[in-house]
Amino acid sequence: MTPRRRLFLLFVAAGIPLALPAVLAPFTELSVANERLCEGIGILLNFLIFAVALIDVAISPSLARVDVQREAANVMSVGARNAVRIWFTSRNFAPLPIEFHDEVPQPSTAEGLPFEMTLDPQKARYRVYHLIPQHRGSNRFGNIFLRAVSRLGLWTFHDVRPLPADVKIYPDIQAVHGIELLARKNRVAEMGIKLSRLRGRGSEFDRLREYRREDEPRHIDWKATARQRQLIAREFVVERNQNIVIVLDCGRSMCNASEGITHLDRALNAAIVLAYVALRQGDNVGLFAASNRAERWVRPMRGANAIQTIIRSVYDLEPRYEASDYGLIVDQLRVRFRKRSLVVFLTHAIDDLHLMSITRHVRELRSPHLVLPAFLRNVPLQERVRQIPKSDVDAFQIAAAAEMAYGQSKLIADLQHSGMLALDVLPEQLTSQIVSRYLDIKARHLL
């Protein structure tokens, strides 16, 4: 409990009669009776203000009679808005305006904190704020802080409640839940992702349907066409049980961040969504994370529990501030899994020399695998290229940045011309681009 400015000003005003004789002494001579009268008035006012201040404390609702509970999930998604609900139950007999703040896991951004609200007497209310964690791993909530103003505005009441709660920060699993929800509502097209069975040039017959302009003539069923007196085509289902291996680069280049989220977190989010989509298509999904050593290995698997196994295996994965050994990554992958697979390699190249080192080793995976390298674009480098020079030094730096950017784009174009399905994407677009490319590979029967 601390006094407010209003109480301080009241005591200052009450002290004026006490100081009045000393102030007027150089100008006029007050009688002893008048001096005592001023002192008596000053003392009386101070006692009255002190009494009013005590009464204000007595008649004001108490923070001690407010129960607070925090409802938050045990698992949250990095880089996503996670709802946290705060329940208040006031046992006071009068409305109580309060200010609330929470000690959230760090580093993170809290939307809606601190907030103010009025608690009705003998009622329970709740308020929701959103937490955006920026780092994966184990974390925890801390204390909560309450503040209220007394009824007469003379005091500020403070209350600190220890309310610790452990929380695990996972990759962006909310995207998976969002896809599942839209899939149940048959609204997956809103995300640009088709989770139903892919139609393509597979060998397994599925059904007959009306012929479409993009269908191949060899798929026309002439017997059904004669019966229906219109063109009828056979539709096939793309093969299942194909192997998808997601390779995560955990070296120092993945420590770079975009909008407060590291490239490794972006890659992990994309890997989780891709794994979920591939598992829904009936494929086997595995994951290999490595830097200058093998970090995590999840053998390709399928089934409802596979996505949970992958998430639990990588939720606390951290990038290492050491250069990745891409030769080691290729060798380890060949030793651990020899069957033909779609190898999705998620990485970030700092410059053209780094990219050249990556591509040299990635090319070795083309036999027996189909390789899909996805390079997170160097956003600061691209922004520097687009700037207008204001001095000779700026012009030199921008020219150097343009040369580096051109070298990287040329190397990626060479990869694409050599038959590899290389992607150069912005970090925030990695998930949608990688899932779309996977679906395109399935539809084109490339694997």
C-alpha positions in Angstrom: 0.0 0.0 0.0 1.5 3.4 -1.0 0.1 6.9 -0.7 -1.1 8.6 -3.9 -0.4 12.1 -5.0 -3.8 13.3 -3.8 -3.0 12.3 -0.2 0.4 14.0 -0.4 -1.2 17.2 -1.7 -3.8 17.2 1.1 -1.1 16.9 3.8 0.8 19.8 2.1 -2.4 21.9 2.2 -2.9 21.0 5.8 0.6 22.1 6.6 0.0 25.6 5.3 -1.5 26.9 8.6 1.5 25.6 10.5 3.9 27.4 8.2 1.9 30.6 8.0 3.3 32.4 11.1 6.9 31.8 9.9 6.0 33.0 6.4 4.3 36.2 7.6 6.9 37.0 10.4 9.1 39.3 8.2 6.1 41.3 7.0 3.8 41.5 10.1 3.7 40.6 13.7 1.1 38.0 14.7 -0.1 37.7 18.2 0.5 34.6 20.3 -3.1 33.8 20.1 -3.2 33.9 16.3 0.0 31.7 16.1 -1.6 29.1 18.4 -4.8 29.3 16.3 -2.9 28.6 13.1 -1.0 25.7 14.8 -4.2 24.3 16.1 -5.9 24.5 12.7 -2.9 22.9 11.0 -2.7 20.0 13.6 -6.5 19.5 13.4 -6.4 19.3 9.6 -3.6 16.8 9.6 -5.4 14.6 12.1 -8.6 14.9 10.0 -6.7 13.9 6.8 -5.0 11.0 8.6 -8.4 9.8 9.9 -9.9 10.1 6.4 -7.0 8.2 5.0 -7.6 5.4 7.5 -11.3 5.4 6.8 -10.4 5.2 3.1 -8.5 2.0 3.7 -11.3 0.5 5.8 -14.1 1.2 3.3 -12.2 0.2 0.2 -12.5 -3.3 -1.3 -9.4 -5.5 -0.5 -7.2 -7.2 -3.1 -6.7 -10.0 -0.5 -10.4 -10.9 -1.1 -9.7 -11.5 -4.8 -8.9 -15.0 -6.0 -6.9 -15.3 -9.2 -6.3 -18.4 -11.3 -4.4 -18.7 -14.6 -5.6 -21.1 -17.3 -2.8 -21.8 -19.8 -2.0 -24.9 -21.9 0.9 -27.0 -20.8 2.2 -26.9 -24.3 2.5 -23.7 -26.4 3.6 -23.0 -30.0 6.6 -20.8 -30.7 5.8 -17.8 -32.8 2.1 -18.3 -32.5 -0.6 -16.6 -30.5 -1.4 -18.8 -27.5 -4.4 -17.8 -25.4 -4.0 -17.4 -21.6 -7.2 -17.0 -19.5 -7.1 -15.3 -16.2 -10.0 -15.9 -13.8 -10.9 -13.5 -11.1 -13.4 -14.1 -8.2 -14.1 -11.1 -6.0 -15.4 -11.8 -2.5 -15.8 -8.1 -1.8 -19.1 -6.4 -1.4 -18.4 -3.5 -3.7 -17.0 -3.2 -7.3 -13.3 -3.1 -7.5 -11.3 -1.6 -10.5 -8.0 -3.4 -10.8 -4.9 -3.4 -13.0 -3.3 -6.8 -13.8 0.1 -7.9 -15.0 1.6 -11.3 -15.4 5.2 -12.6 -15.3 5.2 -14.5 -18.6 7.9 -16.9 -19.9 10.8 -15.2 -21.5 11.6 -14.4 -24.2 8.1 -13.8 -25.5 5.6 -11.1 -26.4 2.4 -10.6 -24.5 -0.6 -9.0 -26.3 -3.1 -7.5 -24.0 -0.8 -7.0 -20.9 -1.2 -5.2 -18.6 -4.9 -4.7 -18.6 -7.6 -3.0 -16.5 -11.0 -4.3 -15.5 -13.7 -3.9 -12.9 -14.6 -6.9 -10.7 -18.2 -7.1 -9.7 -18.9 -8.2 -6.1 -19.4 -11.9 -5.4 -18.9 -12.8 -9.1 -16.3 -14.6 -11.2 -15.0 -13.0 -14.4 -12.2 -13.8 -16.8 -9.9 -11.9 -19.2 -7.8 -13.4 -22.0 -4.5 -12.2 -23.3 -2.3 -13.8 -25.9 1.3 -15.0 -25.5 3.7 -15.3 -28.4 6.8 -17.3 -27.3 10.0 -16.7 -29.2 12.1 -19.6 -27.9 11.4 -23.3 -27.7 12.1 -25.6 -24.8 11.0 -25.8 -21.1 9.9 -22.5 -19.5 7.6 -21.3 -16.8 5.2 -18.6 -15.7 6.1 -16.5 -12.6 4.2 -14.2 -10.3 1.1 -12.2 -11.0 0.7 -8.6 -10.0 -2.5 -6.8 -8.9 -3.0 -3.1 -8.3 -6.0 -1.1 -7.2 -6.9 2.4 -6.1 -8.8 3.0 -2.8 -12.4 4.3 -3.0 -11.4 7.9 -2.2 -8.3 7.8 -4.3 -5.8 8.3 -1.5 -4.0 4.9 -1.6 -2.7 2.5 -4.2 -2.9 -1.1 -3.1 -0.4 -3.7 -4.4 -0.5 -7.5 -4.3 2.0 -10.0 -5.6 0.8 -13.6 -6.0 3.3 -16.4 -6.6 1.6 -18.5 -9.3 4.4 -20.5 -11.0 3.4 -22.9 -13.8 5.7 -24.9 -16.1 5.1 -24.8 -19.8 6.8 -26.5 -22.8 7.3 -24.4 -25.9 6.9 -26.6 -29.0 7.2 -25.8 -32.6 4.1 -24.3 -34.2 1.7 -27.2 -33.5 -1.2 -24.7 -33.8 -0.8 -24.9 -37.6 -1.4 -28.6 -37.4 -4.5 -28.1 -35.3 -5.7 -25.5 -37.7 -5.3 -27.9 -40.6 -7.1 -30.6 -38.7 -10.0 -28.3 -37.9 -10.4 -27.1 -41.5 -10.1 -30.7 -42.7 -13.1 -31.7 -40.5 -15.1 -28.8 -42.0 -14.0 -29.6 -45.5 -12.5 -26.1 -45.8 -8.9 -27.0 -46.3 -8.9 -25.1 -49.6 -8.9 -21.9 -47.5 -5.2 -22.6 -46.6 -4.3 -23.7 -50.1 -3.7 -27.3 -48.9 -5.6 -30.4 -50.1 -5.6 -33.0 -47.4 -8.0 -35.4 -49.1 -6.6 -38.2 -51.3 -4.4 -36.7 -54.0 -5.4 -37.6 -57.5 -2.7 -38.2 -60.0 -1.1 -40.8 -62.3 -0.9 -43.5 -59.7 -1.5 -47.2 -60.5 -4.4 -47.8 -58.0 -7.8 -47.3 -59.6 -10.2 -45.2 -57.5 -13.4 -44.3 -59.4 -15.0 -43.2 -62.6 -16.0 -39.6 -63.2 -16.8 -37.2 -66.1 -13.9 -36.5 -68.4 -12.2 -33.1 -67.8 -10.1 -31.1 -70.3 -6.9 -31.6 -68.4 -7.3 -35.5 -68.3 -5.1 -37.7 -70.5 -7.0 -39.4 -73.3 -5.6 -42.8 -72.3 -7.6 -42.6 -69.1 -10.9 -42.6 -70.9 -13.0 -45.6 -70.1 -14.7 -46.4 -73.4 -17.2 -48.9 -72.1 -18.5 -46.5 -69.5 -18.5 -43.8 -72.1 -20.7 -45.9 -74.4 -23.1 -46.6 -71.6 -23.4 -43.0 -70.4 -23.1 -41.5 -73.8 -20.6 -38.9 -72.5 -16.8 -39.1 -71.9 -16.0 -41.0 -68.7 -12.4 -41.1 -67.3 -10.8 -43.3 -64.8 -9.3 -41.7 -61.7 -6.4 -43.1 -59.9 -5.0 -42.6 -56.4 -1.4 -41.5 -55.9 0.8 -44.2 -54.3 1.0 -44.4 -50.5 3.7 -45.7 -48.2 6.4 -43.6 -49.8 9.2 -42.4 -47.6 9.7 -38.7 -46.7 12.8 -37.7 -44.7 13.1 -34.1 -43.5 16.7 -33.0 -42.9 17.2 -30.0 -40.6 20.4 -28.0 -40.6 21.2 -27.0 -37.0 24.4 -25.1 -37.7 25.2 -21.5 -36.9 23.5 -20.2 -40.1 20.2 -21.3 -38.6 20.7 -19.0 -35.6 19.8 -16.0 -37.8 16.3 -14.6 -37.0 13.5 -13.0 -38.9 10.8 -11.0 -36.9 12.2 -12.4 -33.7 12.0 -16.1 -34.7 15.1 -18.0 -35.6 15.5 -19.8 -38.9 15.6 -23.1 -37.1 12.2 -22.4 -35.6 10.8 -21.5 -39.0 12.3 -24.8 -40.4 10.8 -26.8 -37.5 7.4 -25.3 -38.0 7.5 -26.1 -41.6 8.8 -29.6 -40.9 5.9 -30.3 -38.4 3.2 -29.2 -40.9 4.8 -31.1 -43.7 5.1 -34.2 -41.6 1.4 -34.0 -40.7 0.3 -33.5 -44.3 2.5 -36.4 -45.5 1.2 -38.7 -42.7 -2.4 -37.8 -43.7 -1.5 -38.9 -47.3 -0.4 -42.3 -46.0 3.4 -41.8 -46.4 6.1 -42.6 -43.9 7.8 -39.6 -42.4 11.2 -39.4 -40.7 13.4 -36.6 -39.5 17.2 -36.1 -39.2 18.7 -33.0 -37.5 22.4 -32.4 -37.6 25.1 -29.7 -37.5 28.7 -30.7 -37.2 27.3 -33.9 -35.5 24.1 -35.9 -35.6 21.6 -34.2 -33.2 18.3 -36.1 -33.6 17.1 -39.1 -35.7 13.5 -40.2 -36.0 13.2 -43.2 -38.3 10.4 -42.9 -41.0 7.2 -44.1 -39.5 3.5 -43.7 -40.1 0.3 -43.7 -38.1 -1.6 -41.4 -35.7 1.2 -41.3 -33.1 4.0 -40.5 -35.6 3.5 -36.7 -35.5 3.6 -36.7 -31.7 6.8 -38.7 -31.7 8.4 -36.2 -34.1 7.3 -33.2 -32.0 8.5 -34.6 -28.8 11.9 -35.4 -30.4 12.6 -31.9 -31.6 10.7 -29.5 -29.4 13.9 -28.6 -27.4 16.3 -28.7 -30.4 18.7 -25.7 -30.5 21.0 -24.4 -33.2 24.7 -24.8 -32.5 27.1 -21.8 -33.0 29.4 -24.0 -35.1 29.6 -24.6 -38.9 27.6 -27.5 -40.2 29.4 -30.5 -41.7 27.3 -31.2 -44.8 29.5 -34.1 -45.8 28.8 -35.7 -42.4 25.1 -35.0 -42.9 25.0 -36.7 -46.3 27.1 -39.7 -45.0 25.0 -40.2 -41.9 21.7 -40.0 -43.9 23.0 -42.7 -46.3 24.0 -45.0 -43.4 20.7 -44.5 -41.5 18.3 -44.9 -44.4 19.0 -46.4 -47.8 15.6 -46.7 -49.3 14.5 -44.2 -52.0 12.9 -41.2 -50.3 11.9 -37.6 -50.8 14.7 -35.8 -48.9 13.5 -32.3 -47.8 16.6 -30.4 -46.8 15.8 -27.2 -44.8 18.8 -24.8 -44.5 20.0 -21.2 -44.8 23.0 -20.0 -46.7 24.8 -17.0 -45.4 26.6 -16.2 -48.7 27.4 -17.7 -52.1 30.4 -19.6 -50.9 28.4 -21.2 -48.1 25.7 -22.0 -50.6 28.3 -23.6 -53.0 29.4 -25.8 -50.1 25.9 -26.9 -49.4 25.0 -27.7 -53.0 28.1 -29.7 -53.6 27.2 -32.2 -50.9 23.4 -32.1 -51.6 24.0 -33.2 -55.2 25.4 -36.5 -53.8 22.0 -37.4 -52.5 20.3 -37.5 -55.9 21.0 -41.2 -56.1 18.8 -43.0 -54.9 16.8 -40.1 -53.4 14.6 -37.3 -54.8 16.1 -34.2 -53.1 14.1 -31.0 -52.3 16.5 -28.4 -50.8 14.7 -25.4 -49.4 16.9 -22.3 -48.8 15.7 -19.6 -46.5 16.3 -16.3 -48.2 18.7 -13.9 -46.7 16.2 -11.1 -45.9 18.7 -8.4 -44.7 20.9 -9.0 -47.8 17.9 -8.6 -50.1 16.8 -5.4 -48.3 20.3 -4.0 -48.6 20.2 -4.6 -52.3 17.0 -2.6 -52.7 18.3 0.4 -50.8 19.4 3.7 -52.6 23.0 4.6 -51.8 23.6 8.0 -50.1 27.4 7.9 -50.1 30.3 6.2 -51.8 30.5 3.7 -48.9 26.8 2.9 -49.3 27.2 2.4 -53.0 30.1 0.0 -52.4 28.2 -2.0 -49.8 25.1 -2.2 -51.9 27.1 -3.4 -55.0 28.8 -6.1 -52.9 25.4 -7.2 -51.5 24.0 -7.3 -55.1 26.9 -9.5 -56.2 26.4 -11.9 -53.3 22.6 -12.1 -54.0 23.2 -12.7 -57.7 25.7 -15.5 -56.9 23.2 -17.2 -54.6 20.3 -17.0 -57.1 22.6 -18.3 -59.9 23.6 -21.3 -57.8 20.0 -22.1 -56.9 19.0 -21.8 -60.6 21.8 -24.2 -61.5 20.4 -26.7 -59.0 17.0 -26.4 -60.6 18.3 -26.8 -64.1 20.2 -30.0 -63.0 16.8 -31.6 -62.0 16.7 -30.8 -58.3 13.5 -29.2 -57.0 15.3 -26.3 -55.2 13.3 -23.6 -53.4 14.4 -20.1 -52.4 11.8 -18.8 -50.1 11.2 -16.1 -47.5 11.2 -17.4 -44.0 7.6 -16.6 -43.3 6.5 -18.4 -46.5 8.5 -21.6 -45.9 5.7 -23.7 -44.6 3.2 -23.0 -47.4 5.8 -23.3 -50.1 7.3 -26.6 -48.9 3.8 -28.2 -48.4 2.7 -27.0 -51.9 5.8 -28.4 -53.5 5.3 -31.8 -51.7 1.7 -32.0 -53.0 2.9 -31.1 -56.4 5.5 -33.9 -56.3 2.8 -36.4 -55.3 0.4 -35.3 -57.9 3.1 -35.5 -60.7 4.2 -38.9 -59.5 7.8 -37.9 -59.3 8.7 -40.0 -56.3 
